[in-house]
Amino acid sequence: MKVFPYSNLPFKRSILSKLIYTLIIYSLFTVGVLAQYVGSDSILGLWNNEEHDASIEIYRCGEKYCGRITWIKEPTYPTNDKNRKAGEPRMDDNNPDPKLRNRPIIGLTIMKDFMYAVKNSLEGGTVYDPKNGKTYKGKMTLISHNQMKLRGFVIFSLFGRTTLWTRIDS
Protein backbone atom coordinates (compact mmCIF):
# COMPACT_ATOMS: atom_id res chain seq x y z
CA MET A 1 0.00 0.00 0.00
CA LYS A 2 1.39 3.36 -1.04
CA VAL A 3 1.44 6.07 1.60
CA PHE A 4 1.77 8.84 -0.97
CA PRO A 5 -0.73 8.27 -3.84
CA TYR A 6 1.13 10.48 -6.32
CA SER A 7 4.45 8.59 -6.23
CA ASN A 8 4.16 7.53 -9.89
CA LEU A 9 4.00 11.12 -11.15
CA PRO A 10 6.93 12.31 -13.29
CA PHE A 11 7.98 14.95 -10.73
CA LYS A 12 9.20 14.49 -7.21
CA ARG A 13 6.99 14.17 -4.15
CA SER A 14 8.69 17.09 -2.47
CA ILE A 15 7.59 19.54 -5.19
CA LEU A 16 3.97 18.38 -4.97
CA SER A 17 4.08 18.49 -1.16
CA LYS A 18 5.45 22.02 -1.21
CA LEU A 19 2.72 23.07 -3.62
CA ILE A 20 -0.01 21.57 -1.44
CA TYR A 21 1.41 23.17 1.72
CA THR A 22 1.70 26.52 -0.04
CA LEU A 23 -1.93 26.34 -1.15
CA ILE A 24 -3.06 25.46 2.38
CA ILE A 25 -1.09 28.35 3.91
CA TYR A 26 -2.40 30.75 1.26
CA SER A 27 -5.99 29.62 1.89
CA LEU A 28 -5.65 30.09 5.65
CA PHE A 29 -4.15 33.55 5.16
CA THR A 30 -6.95 34.58 2.77
CA VAL A 31 -9.63 33.37 5.18
CA GLY A 32 -7.92 35.26 8.00
CA VAL A 33 -7.86 38.51 6.03
CA LEU A 34 -11.51 38.20 5.00
CA ALA A 35 -12.51 37.42 8.58
CA GLN A 36 -11.44 40.94 9.54
CA TYR A 37 -14.26 42.32 7.41
CA VAL A 38 -16.97 39.71 7.58
CA GLY A 39 -18.92 40.05 10.79
CA SER A 40 -17.02 43.03 12.10
CA ASP A 41 -19.04 45.71 13.82
CA SER A 42 -17.45 48.57 11.89
CA ILE A 43 -20.86 49.54 10.49
CA LEU A 44 -22.27 50.26 13.96
CA GLY A 45 -22.93 53.84 14.98
CA LEU A 46 -24.83 56.99 14.04
CA TRP A 47 -25.17 57.98 10.39
CA ASN A 48 -26.63 61.00 8.57
CA ASN A 49 -28.65 60.24 5.48
CA GLU A 50 -27.67 61.92 2.21
CA GLU A 51 -30.14 64.78 2.65
CA HIS A 52 -28.90 65.39 6.22
CA ASP A 53 -32.51 65.57 7.41
CA ALA A 54 -32.33 62.38 9.51
CA SER A 55 -29.87 60.45 11.68
CA ILE A 56 -30.00 56.69 11.85
CA GLU A 57 -28.40 54.46 14.45
CA ILE A 58 -27.17 51.15 13.07
CA TYR A 59 -27.11 48.52 15.79
CA ARG A 60 -26.96 44.76 16.22
CA CYS A 61 -30.28 42.96 16.44
CA GLY A 62 -29.28 39.43 17.36
CA GLU A 63 -26.85 38.15 14.72
CA LYS A 64 -28.04 40.73 12.20
CA TYR A 65 -27.91 44.50 11.82
CA CYS A 66 -30.79 46.97 12.00
CA GLY A 67 -31.23 50.74 11.92
CA ARG A 68 -33.58 53.18 13.64
CA ILE A 69 -34.20 56.89 13.25
CA THR A 70 -32.78 58.87 16.18
CA TRP A 71 -33.21 62.43 14.88
CA ILE A 72 -35.11 64.24 12.12
CA LYS A 73 -34.78 67.84 10.98
CA GLU A 74 -38.48 68.59 11.52
CA PRO A 75 -39.55 66.41 14.47
CA THR A 76 -42.99 68.03 14.81
CA TYR A 77 -45.73 69.00 12.39
CA PRO A 78 -45.63 72.65 11.23
CA THR A 79 -48.02 75.28 12.58
CA ASN A 80 -49.98 75.35 9.32
CA ASP A 81 -50.55 71.56 9.22
CA LYS A 82 -53.79 70.78 7.36
CA ASN A 83 -54.55 67.79 9.63
CA ARG A 84 -54.46 69.97 12.76
CA LYS A 85 -51.46 68.19 14.25
CA ALA A 86 -49.37 71.36 14.66
CA GLY A 87 -46.58 70.91 17.21
CA GLU A 88 -47.20 67.16 17.66
CA PRO A 89 -44.42 64.62 16.95
CA ARG A 90 -44.32 63.40 13.34
CA MET A 91 -45.85 59.97 12.81
CA ASP A 92 -45.48 57.26 10.18
CA ASP A 93 -48.33 58.80 8.13
CA ASN A 94 -47.37 57.22 4.81
CA ASN A 95 -47.34 53.63 6.03
CA PRO A 96 -49.53 51.43 3.79
CA ASP A 97 -50.87 49.72 6.92
CA PRO A 98 -53.30 52.13 8.65
CA LYS A 99 -52.67 50.37 12.00
CA LEU A 100 -48.99 51.46 11.87
CA ARG A 101 -49.57 55.12 11.04
CA ASN A 102 -49.59 56.11 14.72
CA ARG A 103 -45.92 55.17 15.21
CA PRO A 104 -43.57 58.10 15.86
CA ILE A 105 -40.87 58.62 13.23
CA ILE A 106 -38.20 59.12 15.90
CA GLY A 107 -37.32 55.66 17.18
CA LEU A 108 -38.79 53.96 14.11
CA THR A 109 -36.84 50.91 12.90
CA ILE A 110 -36.31 51.43 9.18
CA MET A 111 -33.60 48.85 8.48
CA LYS A 112 -33.86 45.15 9.33
CA ASP A 113 -32.12 41.81 8.87
CA PHE A 114 -28.82 42.91 7.28
CA MET A 115 -25.93 40.44 7.40
CA TYR A 116 -22.34 40.67 6.25
CA ALA A 117 -21.93 39.11 2.81
CA VAL A 118 -18.39 39.86 1.64
CA LYS A 119 -15.80 42.34 2.81
CA ASN A 120 -17.54 45.58 3.84
CA SER A 121 -20.90 44.73 2.35
CA LEU A 122 -24.12 43.87 4.20
CA GLU A 123 -27.03 42.35 2.31
CA GLY A 124 -30.26 40.47 2.77
CA GLY A 125 -32.04 43.21 4.66
CA THR A 126 -34.89 45.59 4.01
CA VAL A 127 -35.10 49.37 4.14
CA TYR A 128 -38.35 51.21 4.93
CA ASP A 129 -38.70 54.77 3.62
CA PRO A 130 -41.15 56.66 5.85
CA LYS A 131 -41.29 59.51 3.30
CA ASN A 132 -43.21 57.33 0.84
CA GLY A 133 -44.24 54.34 2.98
CA LYS A 134 -42.43 51.81 0.79
CA THR A 135 -40.12 48.97 1.82
CA TYR A 136 -37.19 47.97 -0.37
CA LYS A 137 -34.55 45.26 -0.39
CA GLY A 138 -31.27 46.77 0.68
CA LYS A 139 -27.51 46.58 0.48
CA MET A 140 -25.04 48.56 2.59
CA THR A 141 -21.41 49.01 1.56
CA LEU A 142 -18.90 50.61 3.90
CA ILE A 143 -16.66 52.75 1.67
CA SER A 144 -14.53 54.10 4.49
CA HIS A 145 -14.86 54.50 8.24
CA ASN A 146 -16.95 57.65 7.67
CA GLN A 147 -18.91 56.86 4.48
CA MET A 148 -21.40 54.21 3.51
CA LYS A 149 -23.49 53.57 0.42
CA LEU A 150 -27.04 52.38 0.98
CA ARG A 151 -28.80 50.89 -2.03
CA GLY A 152 -32.54 50.31 -1.96
CA PHE A 153 -34.06 48.28 -4.75
CA VAL A 154 -37.05 46.27 -5.90
CA ILE A 155 -36.37 42.64 -6.88
CA PHE A 156 -32.95 43.24 -8.51
CA SER A 157 -30.20 45.61 -7.40
CA LEU A 158 -30.16 46.98 -10.95
CA PHE A 159 -33.53 48.67 -10.34
CA GLY A 160 -32.92 50.94 -7.40
CA ARG A 161 -31.28 54.00 -5.94
CA THR A 162 -28.05 54.50 -4.04
CA THR A 163 -27.50 57.16 -1.39
CA LEU A 164 -24.32 58.15 0.40
CA TRP A 165 -24.46 58.29 4.21
CA THR A 166 -21.94 59.99 6.47
CA ARG A 167 -20.95 58.81 9.93
CA ILE A 168 -21.64 61.17 12.83
CA ASP A 169 -18.59 61.41 15.05
CA SER A 170 -19.43 60.44 18.59
C-alpha contacts under 8 A as a table, 3 or more apart, distances in Angstrom:
res1	aa1	res2	aa2	distance
2	K	5	P	6.04
2	K	7	S	7.98
4	F	7	S	5.91
5	P	8	N	7.82
6	Y	9	L	5.66
6	Y	13	R	7.26
7	S	12	K	7.63
7	S	13	R	6.48
9	L	12	K	7.34
11	F	15	I	7.21
11	F	16	L	7.82
12	K	15	I	5.67
12	K	16	L	6.89
13	R	16	L	5.25
13	R	17	S	6.00
14	S	17	S	4.99
14	S	18	K	6.03
15	I	18	K	5.16
15	I	19	L	6.21
16	L	19	L	5.04
16	L	20	I	6.20
17	S	20	I	5.13
17	S	21	Y	6.11
18	K	21	Y	5.13
18	K	22	T	5.97
19	L	22	T	5.08
19	L	23	L	6.20
20	I	23	L	5.16
20	I	24	I	6.25
21	Y	24	I	5.07
21	Y	25	I	6.16
22	T	25	I	5.17
22	T	26	Y	6.04
23	L	26	Y	5.05
23	L	27	S	6.04
24	I	27	S	5.11
24	I	28	L	6.23
25	I	28	L	5.17
25	I	29	F	6.16
26	Y	29	F	5.11
26	Y	30	T	6.13
27	S	30	T	5.13
27	S	31	V	6.17
28	L	31	V	5.18
28	L	32	G	6.12
29	F	32	G	5.03
29	F	33	V	6.25
30	T	33	V	5.19
30	T	34	L	6.24
31	V	34	L	5.18
31	V	35	A	6.03
32	G	35	A	5.10
32	G	36	Q	6.86
33	V	36	Q	5.58
33	V	37	Y	7.58
34	L	37	Y	5.51
34	L	38	V	6.23
34	L	118	V	7.84
34	L	119	K	6.36
35	A	38	V	5.11
35	A	39	G	7.27
36	Q	39	G	7.63
36	Q	40	S	6.48
37	Y	40	S	5.49
37	Y	118	V	7.51
37	Y	119	K	4.85
37	Y	120	N	5.84
38	V	116	Y	5.61
38	V	117	A	6.90
38	V	118	V	6.11
38	V	119	K	5.56
38	V	120	N	6.98
39	G	115	M	7.79
39	G	116	Y	5.71
40	S	43	I	7.72
41	D	44	L	5.58
42	S	145	H	7.43
43	I	58	I	7.01
43	I	142	L	6.95
44	L	57	E	7.45
44	L	58	I	5.06
44	L	59	Y	5.45
44	L	60	R	7.57
45	G	57	E	5.53
45	G	58	I	5.37
45	G	59	Y	6.82
45	G	167	R	7.35
45	G	168	I	7.74
46	L	55	S	6.55
46	L	56	I	5.63
46	L	57	E	4.40
46	L	58	I	6.37
46	L	167	R	5.94
46	L	168	I	5.39
46	L	169	D	7.71
46	L	170	S	7.85
47	W	55	S	5.45
47	W	56	I	5.21
47	W	57	E	6.27
47	W	58	I	7.60
47	W	165	W	6.23
47	W	166	T	5.47
47	W	167	R	4.33
47	W	168	I	5.35
48	N	51	E	7.85
48	N	52	H	5.47
48	N	53	D	7.53
48	N	54	A	5.95
48	N	55	S	4.52
48	N	56	I	6.39
48	N	165	W	5.57
48	N	166	T	5.23
48	N	167	R	6.24
48	N	168	I	6.56
49	N	52	H	5.21
49	N	53	D	6.85
49	N	54	A	5.87
49	N	55	S	6.32
49	N	56	I	7.42
49	N	163	T	7.61
49	N	164	L	6.99
49	N	165	W	4.79
49	N	166	T	6.78
50	E	53	D	7.99
50	E	163	T	5.96
50	E	164	L	5.35
50	E	165	W	5.24
50	E	166	T	7.39
51	E	54	A	7.59
52	H	55	S	7.42
52	H	73	K	7.96
53	D	72	I	5.55
53	D	73	K	4.81
53	D	74	E	7.86
54	A	69	I	6.91
54	A	70	T	7.55
54	A	71	W	5.44
54	A	72	I	4.24
54	A	73	K	6.16
55	S	69	I	5.83
55	S	70	T	5.59
55	S	71	W	5.04
55	S	72	I	6.49
56	I	67	G	6.08
56	I	68	R	5.32
56	I	69	I	4.43
56	I	70	T	5.59
56	I	71	W	7.25
57	E	67	G	5.32
57	E	68	R	5.39
57	E	69	I	6.40
57	E	70	T	6.45
58	I	65	Y	6.81
58	I	66	C	5.63
58	I	67	G	4.24
58	I	68	R	6.74
59	Y	65	Y	5.71
59	Y	66	C	5.50
59	Y	67	G	6.07
60	R	63	E	6.78
60	R	64	K	5.80
60	R	65	Y	4.51
60	R	66	C	6.11
61	C	64	K	5.29
61	C	65	Y	5.42
61	C	66	C	6.01
61	C	113	D	7.87
62	G	65	Y	7.63
63	E	115	M	7.73
64	K	112	K	7.86
64	K	113	D	5.38
64	K	114	F	5.44
64	K	115	M	5.25
65	Y	111	M	7.90
65	Y	112	K	6.48
65	Y	113	D	5.80
65	Y	114	F	4.89
65	Y	115	M	6.32
66	C	109	T	7.27
66	C	110	I	7.64
66	C	111	M	4.88
66	C	112	K	4.46
66	C	113	D	6.18
66	C	114	F	6.53
67	G	109	T	5.69
67	G	110	I	5.81
67	G	111	M	4.59
67	G	112	K	6.70
68	R	106	I	7.86
68	R	107	G	5.72
68	R	108	L	5.29
68	R	109	T	4.04
68	R	110	I	5.52
68	R	111	M	6.74
69	I	72	I	7.49
69	I	105	I	6.89
69	I	106	I	5.29
69	I	107	G	5.17
69	I	108	L	5.51
69	I	109	T	6.55
69	I	110	I	7.13
70	T	106	I	5.44
70	T	107	G	5.65
71	W	75	P	7.49
71	W	106	I	6.07
72	I	75	P	5.47
72	I	106	I	7.07
74	E	77	Y	7.32
75	P	89	P	5.76
75	P	90	R	5.76
75	P	105	I	8.00
75	P	106	I	7.55
76	T	86	A	7.20
76	T	87	G	5.19
76	T	88	E	5.16
76	T	89	P	4.28
76	T	90	R	5.04
77	Y	81	D	6.31
77	Y	85	K	6.08
77	Y	86	A	4.89
77	Y	87	G	5.25
77	Y	88	E	5.76
77	Y	89	P	6.45
77	Y	90	R	5.86
78	P	81	D	5.43
78	P	85	K	7.94
78	P	86	A	5.24
78	P	87	G	6.30
79	T	86	A	4.63
79	T	87	G	6.53
80	N	84	R	7.80
80	N	86	A	6.69
81	D	84	R	5.50
81	D	85	K	6.12
81	D	86	A	5.57
82	K	85	K	7.72
85	K	88	E	5.56
89	P	104	P	6.67
89	P	105	I	7.91
90	R	104	P	5.91
90	R	105	I	5.89
90	R	106	I	7.89
91	M	101	R	6.36
91	M	102	N	5.71
91	M	103	R	5.37
91	M	104	P	4.25
91	M	105	I	5.18
92	D	95	N	5.82
92	D	100	L	6.99
92	D	101	R	4.69
92	D	102	N	6.23
92	D	103	R	5.46
92	D	104	P	6.05
92	D	105	I	5.70
92	D	130	P	6.16
92	D	133	G	7.87
93	D	101	R	4.85
93	D	102	N	7.23
93	D	130	P	7.83
93	D	133	G	7.95
94	N	101	R	6.93
94	N	130	P	6.33
94	N	131	K	6.67
94	N	132	N	5.75
94	N	133	G	4.64
95	N	98	P	6.68
95	N	100	L	6.44
95	N	101	R	5.68
95	N	130	P	6.90
95	N	132	N	7.60
95	N	133	G	4.41
95	N	134	K	7.42
96	P	133	G	6.09
96	P	134	K	7.72
97	D	100	L	5.57
97	D	101	R	6.92
98	P	101	R	5.35
99	K	102	N	7.06
100	L	103	R	5.86
103	R	108	L	7.31
104	P	107	G	6.83
104	P	108	L	6.56
105	I	108	L	5.18
105	I	130	P	7.64
109	T	112	K	7.40
110	I	126	T	7.93
110	I	127	V	5.58
110	I	128	Y	4.72
110	I	129	D	6.92
110	I	130	P	7.86
111	M	114	F	7.71
111	M	125	G	6.98
111	M	126	T	5.68
111	M	127	V	4.62
111	M	128	Y	6.38
112	K	125	G	5.38
112	K	126	T	5.44
112	K	127	V	6.81
113	D	124	G	6.52
113	D	125	G	4.44
113	D	126	T	6.75
114	F	122	L	5.70
114	F	123	E	5.31
114	F	124	G	5.33
114	F	125	G	4.16
114	F	126	T	7.39
114	F	139	K	7.83
115	M	122	L	5.02
115	M	123	E	5.54
115	M	124	G	6.34
115	M	125	G	7.25
116	Y	119	K	7.57
116	Y	120	N	7.27
116	Y	121	S	5.81
116	Y	122	L	4.20
116	Y	123	E	6.35
117	A	120	N	7.89
117	A	121	S	5.73
117	A	122	L	5.43
117	A	123	E	6.06
118	V	121	S	5.52
118	V	122	L	7.45
120	N	141	T	5.65
120	N	142	L	5.20
120	N	143	I	7.54
121	S	139	K	7.11
121	S	140	M	5.64
121	S	141	T	4.39
121	S	142	L	6.41
122	L	125	G	7.96
122	L	139	K	5.71
122	L	140	M	5.04
122	L	141	T	6.38
123	E	138	G	6.34
123	E	139	K	4.64
123	E	140	M	6.53
124	G	137	K	7.17
124	G	138	G	6.72
124	G	139	K	7.08
125	G	137	K	6.00
125	G	138	G	5.39
125	G	139	K	7.02
126	T	135	T	6.60
126	T	136	Y	5.49
126	T	137	K	4.43
126	T	138	G	5.07
126	T	152	G	7.97
127	V	135	T	5.54
127	V	136	Y	5.17
127	V	137	K	6.14
127	V	138	G	5.79
127	V	152	G	6.68
128	Y	133	G	6.95
128	Y	134	K	5.84
128	Y	135	T	4.22
128	Y	136	Y	6.32
129	D	132	N	5.88
129	D	133	G	5.59
129	D	134	K	5.54
129	D	135	T	6.24
130	P	133	G	4.82
130	P	134	K	7.14
136	Y	152	G	5.45
136	Y	153	F	5.39
136	Y	154	V	5.78
137	K	152	G	5.66
137	K	153	F	5.33
137	K	154	V	6.13
137	K	155	I	7.23
138	G	150	L	7.03
138	G	151	R	5.51
138	G	152	G	4.60
138	G	153	F	6.29
139	K	150	L	5.84
139	K	151	R	5.15
139	K	152	G	6.72
140	M	148	M	6.78
140	M	149	K	5.68
140	M	150	L	4.61
140	M	151	R	6.40
141	T	148	M	5.55
141	T	149	K	5.14
141	T	150	L	6.59
142	L	145	H	7.09
142	L	147	Q	6.28
142	L	148	M	4.41
142	L	149	K	6.49
143	I	146	N	7.75
143	I	147	Q	5.46
143	I	148	M	5.30
143	I	149	K	6.99
144	S	147	Q	5.17
144	S	148	M	6.95
145	H	167	R	7.65
146	N	166	T	5.64
146	N	167	R	4.74
146	N	168	I	7.81
147	Q	164	L	6.90
147	Q	165	W	5.75
147	Q	166	T	4.79
147	Q	167	R	6.14
148	M	164	L	5.80
148	M	165	W	5.14
148	M	166	T	6.51
148	M	167	R	7.91
149	K	162	T	6.44
149	K	163	T	5.68
149	K	164	L	4.66
149	K	165	W	6.13
150	L	162	T	5.54
150	L	163	T	5.36
150	L	164	L	6.41
150	L	165	W	7.21
151	R	157	S	7.66
151	R	160	G	6.77
151	R	161	R	5.58
151	R	162	T	4.20
151	R	163	T	6.44
152	G	157	S	7.56
152	G	160	G	5.50
152	G	161	R	5.57
152	G	162	T	6.48
153	F	156	F	6.39
153	F	157	S	5.39
153	F	158	L	7.44
153	F	159	F	5.63
153	F	160	G	3.92
153	F	161	R	6.47
154	V	157	S	7.04
154	V	159	F	6.16
154	V	160	G	6.41
155	I	159	F	7.51
156	F	159	F	5.75
156	F	160	G	7.77
157	S	160	G	5.98
